[in-house]
Amino acid sequence: MSEITITTLAERPELLDEAYEFDGGWPEFMMHDLIAGSLFGRVLEFFPEHCLVATEDGELIAHGRSIPFVFPDEDRTELPPAGWDRVLQWGITDHRRGRTPTVSSALEINIRPSHLGRGLSHEMLAAMRRTVQAKGHKTLYAPVRPNGKQDPTQPMTDYIQQFREDGLPVDPWLRVHVKAGGKILKVAPTSMVMAGSLAEWREWTGLPFDRTGEVIVPKALVPVHCSVEHDHAVYVEPNVWVQHDL
């Protein structure tokens, strides 16, 4: 088996364009968070030393992004309910204001579907922990997307209370974090928000979106709220805050 090499993007700047174009198998509707659309691409540009790239035989097979920010301070006393979206805003804002960050948050670890099941998620998270620690940060947070959640009607607060016989979470991504030393803190109930017209949602999902109410969308963690009368649908995704003490 070929050797997998994990480095920071700062060490491999020639992979920047490939990282931008990387397809990690996200469902289409997840590509339409407005905060992500305006800010997420800046992470590779502003924080290459916080972004990881994994290659095998010269091919980019995984990448990860974390973002440094100031926490806590007088305006940030708790981890935000708006999880992923908010830390992305905090990190970009702090960078533009020239503030010195004190902690970091994971934003994603994205693995090419063909390379899943090889333990790469564990290696990428371990590398992210080391990278953040090398920056002098003693805490890595993560608004984790527990994509093992199969029942969209189940509250996330209930899902994170489900454990296997060995005491580890039933969710694979939460399990990766806990095995690495992370501690599950709480749900971030409004971590990402995807809103669009019904025509857009039909395009994104192939579903009719022709009834007002909750719509179950494949790979969505909770139902999508649809209003035929107002011609829009909104998906509010809960994530789970995890804390890694480094």
TORMARVEX-395914 format. One record per residue (C-alpha): residue in three letters; x, y, z negated; residue number from 1. Coordinates in Angstrom, 3 decimals, decimal comma. Each point is the difference from the previous one (the first is absolute). Layout:
N
 fitor     east    north       up mardren
   ala        X        Y        Z     NUM
...
// end
This chain:
246
 fitor     east    north       up mardren
   met    0,000    0,000    0,000       1
   ser    1,271    3,450    0,907       2
   glu    1,039    2,397   -2,718       3
   ile   -2,327    2,852   -0,905       4
   thr    1,687    3,328   -0,703       5
   ile   -1,751    2,665   -2,099       6
   thr    1,378    3,536   -0,046       7
   thr   -1,334    3,531   -0,349       8
   leu   -1,064    1,915    3,080       9
   ala    2,671    2,562   -0,929      10
   glu    2,550   -2,736    0,684      11
   arg   -1,699   -1,046    3,256      12
   pro   -1,343    3,247    1,538      13
   glu   -0,094   -1,607    3,439      14
   leu   -3,043   -1,987   -1,193      15
   leu   -2,112    3,128   -0,612      16
   asp   -2,028   -0,226    3,213      17
   glu   -0,571   -3,720   -0,492      18
   ala   -1,206    0,609   -3,556      19
   tyr   -2,511    2,566    1,287      20
   glu   -1,348   -2,518    2,510      21
   phe    0,052   -3,022   -2,308      22
   asp   -3,194   -2,067    0,101      23
   gly   -0,646   -1,661   -3,330      24
   gly   -3,444   -1,322    0,818      25
   trp   -2,090    2,674   -1,750      26
   pro   -3,700    0,051    0,928      27
   glu   -0,840    2,914    2,275      28
   phe   -2,216    1,825   -2,490      29
   met    2,954    0,281   -2,410      30
   met    1,759    2,218    2,549      31
   his   -2,452    2,864   -0,553      32
   asp    0,757    1,342   -3,463      33
   leu    0,376    3,761    0,572      34
   ile    2,710    0,414   -2,661      35
   ala    2,032   -2,759    1,590      36
   gly   -0,583    1,411    3,453      37
   ser    1,505    3,347   -0,941      38
   leu    2,719   -1,000   -2,472      39
   phe    0,976   -3,678    0,145      40
   gly    2,268    0,329    3,009      41
   arg    2,010    2,645   -1,838      42
   val    1,187   -2,553   -2,555      43
   leu    2,407   -1,603    2,474      44
   glu    1,291    3,437    0,962      45
   phe    0,268    1,575   -3,463      46
   phe    1,004   -3,043   -2,079      47
   pro    2,013   -2,467    2,138      48
   glu    1,973   -1,019   -3,084      49
   his   -3,298   -1,127   -1,558      50
   cys   -1,079   -2,014    3,043      51
   leu    1,076   -3,584    0,605      52
   val    0,494   -1,909    3,226      53
   ala    0,429   -3,768    0,281      54
   thr    1,483   -1,495    3,140      55
   glu    0,602   -3,496    1,279      56
   asp    2,029   -0,591    3,178      57
   gly   -0,237    3,721    0,654      58
   glu   -3,802    0,037   -0,189      59
   leu   -1,863    2,178   -2,498      60
   ile   -2,155   -2,467   -1,930      61
   ala   -1,049    2,070   -3,036      62
   his    0,242    3,453   -1,422      63
   gly   -0,934    1,735   -3,215      64
   arg   -0,555    3,570   -1,060      65
   ser    0,129    1,595   -3,419      66
   ile   -0,267    3,664   -0,876      67
   pro    1,618    1,972   -2,858      68
   phe   -2,018    2,553   -1,948      69
   val   -0,193    1,840   -3,319      70
   phe   -1,945   -1,797   -2,707      71
   pro   -1,217    0,806   -2,516      72
   asp   -0,225    3,771   -0,187      73
   glu   -2,587    2,526   -1,174      74
   asp   -2,237   -0,611    3,028      75
   arg    0,594   -3,743    0,216      76
   thr   -0,698   -1,578   -3,335      77
   glu   -1,425   -3,322    1,250      78
   leu    0,366   -2,237    3,013      79
   pro   -2,664    1,288    2,387      80
   pro   -3,269   -1,746    0,913      81
   ala    0,797    0,979    3,590      82
   gly    3,042   -2,291   -0,220      83
   trp    1,707   -0,480    3,358      84
   asp   -1,277    3,217    1,566      85
   arg    0,917    2,139   -2,992      86
   val    3,575   -1,217   -0,528      87
   leu    0,625    0,527    3,694      88
   gln   -1,179    3,599   -0,405      89
   trp    2,022    0,472   -3,182      90
   gly    3,199   -1,324    1,545      91
   ile   -0,227    2,077    3,179      92
   thr   -0,967    3,135   -1,960      93
   asp    2,881   -0,435   -2,447      94
   his    2,439   -0,490    2,874      95
   arg   -1,167    3,163    1,740      96
   arg    0,258    1,978   -3,234      97
   gly    3,476   -1,299   -0,747      98
   arg   -0,997   -1,612   -3,294      99
   thr    2,229   -2,705   -1,493     100
   pro   -1,971   -3,261   -0,153     101
   thr   -0,001   -2,122   -3,139     102
   val   -1,769   -3,214    1,118     103
   ser   -0,953   -1,780    3,202     104
   ser   -3,039   -1,780    1,350     105
   ala   -0,116   -2,837    2,483     106
   leu   -2,163    0,818    3,010     107
   glu    0,205   -3,186    2,010     108
   ile    1,862   -3,191    0,663     109
   asn   -0,965   -1,059    3,483     110
   ile    1,067   -3,388    1,371     111
   arg   -0,428   -1,194    3,550     112
   pro   -2,761   -2,649   -0,113     113
   ser    2,305   -2,561    1,638     114
   his    2,351    0,256   -2,999     115
   leu   -2,499   -0,359   -2,820     116
   gly    0,399   -2,915   -2,394     117
   arg    3,799    0,172   -0,162     118
   gly    0,311    1,859   -3,288     119
   leu    0,866    3,242    1,747     120
   ser   -2,489    1,999   -2,076     121
   his    1,935   -0,913   -3,159     122
   glu    3,304    0,978    1,622     123
   met   -1,353    3,307    1,269     124
   leu   -1,455    0,946   -3,380     125
   ala    3,252   -0,915   -1,755     126
   ala    1,911    2,154    2,492     127
   met   -2,432    2,879   -0,550     128
   arg    0,476   -0,240   -3,761     129
   arg    3,799    0,104    0,444     130
   thr   -0,200    2,935    2,404     131
   val   -2,155    2,066   -2,344     132
   gln    2,152   -0,882   -2,992     133
   ala    3,113    1,103    1,895     134
   lys   -1,622    3,431    0,319     135
   gly   -0,087    0,230   -3,781     136
   his   -3,740   -0,600   -0,320     137
   lys   -1,024   -2,197   -2,903     138
   thr   -3,512   -0,688    1,254     139
   leu   -1,438   -1,251    3,271     140
   tyr   -3,770    0,227    0,269     141
   ala   -2,088   -1,726    2,639     142
   pro   -3,635    0,503    1,046     143
   val   -0,291   -3,613    1,129     144
   arg   -2,502   -1,098    2,646     145
   pro   -1,118   -3,444   -1,251     146
   asn   -0,855   -1,392    3,395     147
   gly   -0,723   -3,456   -1,388     148
   lys   -3,359    1,351   -1,197     149
   gln   -2,591   -1,891    2,050     150
   asp   -3,297    1,196   -1,475     151
   pro   -0,626    3,680    0,841     152
   thr   -2,914    0,146   -2,450     153
   gln    2,178   -0,959   -2,968     154
   pro    1,177    3,053   -1,982     155
   met    3,767    0,438    0,079     156
   thr   -0,024    0,288   -3,789     157
   asp   -1,284   -3,587   -0,131     158
   tyr    2,346   -1,286    2,686     159
   ile    3,169    1,093   -1,794     160
   gln   -1,114   -1,993   -3,060     161
   gln    0,235   -3,272    1,936     162
   phe    3,087   -2,068   -0,762     163
   arg    1,343   -3,410    0,936     164
   glu    0,761   -2,725   -2,543     165
   asp    3,616    1,195   -0,161     166
   gly   -1,198    3,436   -1,150     167
   leu    0,813    1,798    3,253     168
   pro   -2,598    1,976    1,990     169
   val   -1,993   -1,891    2,615     170
   asp    0,751    2,765    2,486     171
   pro    3,198   -0,688    1,976     172
   trp    1,241    3,613    0,132     173
   leu   -0,725    0,662   -3,666     174
   arg    1,776   -3,252   -0,747     175
   val    3,095    1,149    1,918     176
   his    0,122    3,157   -2,110     177
   val   -0,588   -1,738   -3,326     178
   lys    2,626   -2,644    0,737     179
   ala    2,448    2,826    0,757     180
   gly   -0,671    1,550   -3,415     181
   gly   -2,887    2,319    0,813     182
   lys   -2,844    0,698   -2,400     183
   ile   -3,591    0,430    1,197     184
   leu   -1,326    3,269   -1,425     185
   lys   -3,391    0,883    1,470     186
   val   -2,072    0,369    3,144     187
   ala    0,430    3,045    2,237     188
   pro   -3,648    0,126    1,166     189
   thr    0,421    2,556    2,803     190
   ser    3,470   -0,892    1,188     191
   met   -0,712    0,396    3,730     192
   val   -2,967    1,449    1,900     193
   met   -0,962   -0,765    3,595     194
   ala   -2,945    1,973    1,402     195
   gly   -1,352    0,110    3,512     196
   ser   -3,035    0,245    2,211     197
   leu   -1,971   -3,175    0,659     198
   ala    1,390   -0,093    3,527     199
   glu    3,522    0,062   -1,422     200
   trp   -0,760   -2,785   -2,469     201
   arg   -1,495   -2,100    2,806     202
   glu    3,207    0,509    1,960     203
   trp    2,203   -0,814   -3,003     204
   thr   -1,862   -3,152   -1,057     205
   gly   -2,204   -1,272    2,835     206
   leu   -2,951    0,036   -2,421     207
   pro   -3,343    1,664    0,823     208
   phe   -0,227    2,441   -2,929     209
   asp   -3,696    0,402    0,718     210
   arg   -1,434   -0,150   -3,536     211
   thr    0,313    2,332   -2,932     212
   gly    1,589   -1,677   -3,004     213
   glu    3,052   -2,056   -0,788     214
   val    1,824   -1,700    2,858     215
   ile    2,377   -2,899   -0,572     216
   val    3,023    0,461    2,241     217
   pro    2,614   -2,755    0,399     218
   lys    3,192    0,770   -1,970     219
   ala   -1,643    2,856   -1,897     220
   leu    0,334   -0,381   -3,770     221
   val   -3,389    1,595   -0,744     222
   pro   -3,090    0,763    2,116     223
   val   -0,078    2,916    2,421     224
   his   -2,757    2,551   -0,702     225
   cys   -2,018    0,658    3,164     226
   ser   -2,560    2,763    0,644     227
   val   -1,824   -0,269    3,303     228
   glu   -1,934    3,193   -0,765     229
   his    3,199    2,011   -0,358     230
   asp    2,017   -1,915    2,614     231
   his    2,961   -0,839   -2,186     232
   ala    1,540   -2,817   -1,994     233
   val    2,554    0,239   -2,799     234
   tyr    2,338   -2,616   -1,430     235
   val    1,511    0,791   -3,405     236
   glu    2,691   -2,536   -0,819     237
   pro    1,015   -0,853   -3,553     238
   asn    3,611   -0,956   -0,631     239
   val    1,694   -1,136   -3,200     240
   trp    2,658    1,952   -1,847     241
   val    3,038   -2,072   -0,930     242
   gln    2,976    1,314   -1,980     243
   his    3,556   -1,340    0,320     244
   asp    2,377    1,065   -2,762     245
   leu    3,482   -0,173    1,488     246
// end
